[in-house]
Amino acid sequence: MSTITTAPRNTSPTLLAIESTWEQMARGADVERFPALEGLPLVELHEYFNRDATPAAWKERVLLELLAAATIGDELALHTVVRLFLPKATRFARSCTALRGMELDDAIATAVSAIWQAARTYPMHRTNSPMGNLHLNALSIISGGAAKDPELAVEDDYLEARLNREQQEPTPDEDLAEVLAWALESQVLDRDEVRLMVRYYLADEDDIATNRESIANELNLSPAALQKRASRIRLRLIEAVKIHIATVGRW
């Protein structure tokens, strides 16, 4: 495995500083510091983590171990989580409504700070889809929702394929996931509505019927009433997207 290359010269000062600091820390780390890495040198983690062929289950184990260490004060683990999520910080800086009007590097710094806080305070009982949960927690912090909902979480893995794969052609499910993340950040939908949409529309194909039955039972609704509620939320989301496109001129 090749080691991490240095960032290009046009990278923001914030990204350059974080990458440089992390690489210095990682190069001095004991190879057994984080057992989930299974012998992979920490300095090579970012590159390996972002490969399409890297197993998703391995990524989850590594991230959960890093988050567990970060929440109890391990600065190397915390720096490593932030380093893994720098591509997402850049995406947040360019797309989040709360960061519009800021200079790009200032917006990136704000996004990085939100990821930092989300990693340090990650609720470790949320073991399913840590990448998706961390993504949404950071998004909530950026939009000012952290104090109200410190454990924002979506149980399904709907954001996992999207995270750290910026060059990959999105699938329809990934497109919907991106729209839902935008809807949460823009306060078009609240957390419970996003969770319902995720579970109703983005469950694995084999689990759709079971999942919808479970939702109906939890909400004390008939299947027909649940379908109507999901449809109303979906239509509201569609209208909000149309307005956004008409206003901004693009998605």
N, C-alpha and C positions, 0 to 999 in steps of 0.2 A: 504494500500500500504506500502511495506517495504521501508526503507530508503536505500540510496546508501551505498554499502559496500566499505571498503577501498581497494585500489589497491593491487595486489599481489606484493611480494617483488622483483620479477624480472622485474617489470615495470621500464621503463627508468626514470632517475632522472627528466627529463623535465615533463613527464606525472605525476609523483608523486607530483611535486611542483604545477602544475596547478590544479590537482584534489583537493589537500589539501587546496589551497588558495580559490578555488571556493566554496568548502563545508563550509568553515568558513564564507564566505560572505553570502551564501545561507541560512544558519541556522539562521542568524539574519535578514533575509528579511521579511517584512510585507507580510502576505498572500494575501493582496489586491494590492501589488506592480504592478503586471502585470495581468490585468483583463482577458486576454485571457486564463490564466491558470484555470479559473473557480473554484477557491478555492483550487487547488492542491498546497500543500507546495512546494516552489521552490526546496528545497533540494531533493524532490522525482522526479523531472522532468526528469532527465536523464534516470532513470530506466523506467518510464512510457512511455517516448518518444520512447524508443526502443522496446517496445512490439509490436508484429505483429498485435495484436487486436486493437491497438490504431488507431482511425480514421485518415486517411491522411489529411482530411480537417482541423481537429483540430491541427495537427502538423503544417500545413501551417499558420494557424492563429497565433499560438504561435510564430513561427519563425519570421513571418513578424513583429509582435509587438516588439519582442526582437531586430530585426535589426533596426527598426525605432528608438528605444531608443538608440541603440548603435551608430547610425550615428550622434546623437546630443550630444554624450558625456556621456551616462549612462554607467559607468564602470561595474556595476553588469550585465547589459544586455549583454555587450560585452563579459565579462568573461563567461556568460552562453552559448552564441552561440559557443564560442571556446570549452567549455566543451562538448557540444553536438556533436561537430565534431572531437573529439580526435580519435575515431576509424578510421576516414578518414585520419587524419594526419599520423597515423601509416601505413596505406595502401599506402599513397603517399610516405612515407619514404622508403618503401620496393620496390616500383615499378616505381617511376618517374625517367626517364633518367637523368634529371638535378641533381638528388641527388645521383647518383651512385658514389661509391668510398668514400663516407663520412661514418664516424662512425654512427651507427644507431641512437644514441641519438642526434647527431648533425643534422642528416637528419630529425629526428622528430621535433627538435627545429625549423629548417628552414620551415618545413611544417606548424607547428603551427603559426609561424610568418606570413606566407602567408594567412592562414585562418583568423588570427587576422586582417590583412590589408583588406582582402576582406569583412569582416563583417563591419569594421569601415567605409568603403567607398561604401557600397552596394547602387546601384541606386534604390531608393524606388519606382520609377515608374515601375520597373520590379516586378509585384505582382504575376505573374504566375510562378509556380514551383520555389519558392525561394531556396529550397534545391539543385535542379539541377543547378541553376544559381550561387549560392555561391560555389558549388563544382567546376564549370568550371572557375569561377573568380579566385579562389585560385590556381587552376592548371595553369592558365595563368600567375599568379604572379610568381609561382615557375619556370616556363620555361622562364621567362623574358619578358612576353608580356604585363604586366600590364600598362606600360607607353603608349604603342601604342593603347591598347584597354581596357580602364577601365570599360566599360559596356558590357563586353562579356556576352552574354546570349543566351539561347536556349529556345524558348517559350514552347515547349512540355515538359511533365513531365517524360521524358524517364529515368532520373537518380533517380527519387524519390524512386522507390521500392528498388533500390540497396543501397542507403545510409542508414547507421546504421542497416543493416541487414546482417552482414558478415557471419552468420552461415546458412542463408537460401539458399537452392538450387536455383541457378540462372535459370531463364527462358531464352528461345532464345532471346527475346527482350532485356533482361537485359545483356546478353552476348554481343549483338551488341552495347549496350550503353557503356559497358566497353571498347570495342574495339575503339569506336569513341572517348571516352575520351583519350585513349592512343594515337590515331592518332593525336589529337589536340596537346597534350603535346609533342609528338615526331616531330611535324611539318610535318607529312605525309600529313595531310589535313589542310587547313586554316579554319578560323571561318565560312565563308560563305559556304564552302563545307560541314562542319559538320552540319550546320543548315539545308542545303538542304537534307542531308541524313536522319536527324532526321524527318523532316517533310514528306519526301517522303516515308520512309520505316517504321516509328514507330508511325504514327498517329493511333488513335483508329480505329478499323476495320470499324465502321459505318461512319467515317469521311474521309476515304482514298480518295475516288473519289473527294469530295469537296475540300480537302486539296491540292491534286495534280492540280486541276483546278486553284485554287488560286495561287499556285506557278508559274504555267505557265503564268498566267496573269501578275504577278508581274515581271517576268523575260522577258516578251514579247516573249515567246516561244510557239511553237505548242506543243500539248501533245506528239507527236512523238519525237520532239527535246528534250523535257524535259526528256523523258525516256532514250534517248541516253546519255544525260549529266549525269544523275544519274547512269546509267550503267557504264560509263567510270570511274566515281569516285569510284564506288563499286569495279570494277576490280583493280584499282590502290591500293585500301585499301587491297584487298585480297593478292596482290603480296607483299605489304609491310609486312603484317602479316607473310607470308611464309618466307620472308627473315629474319624477326625477330626471328622466331622459329628456322630456320636453324642456325642462329648465336648464339642464346642464349641457344638453346636446349630445350626450353619449352616456353609456353605462359606466 
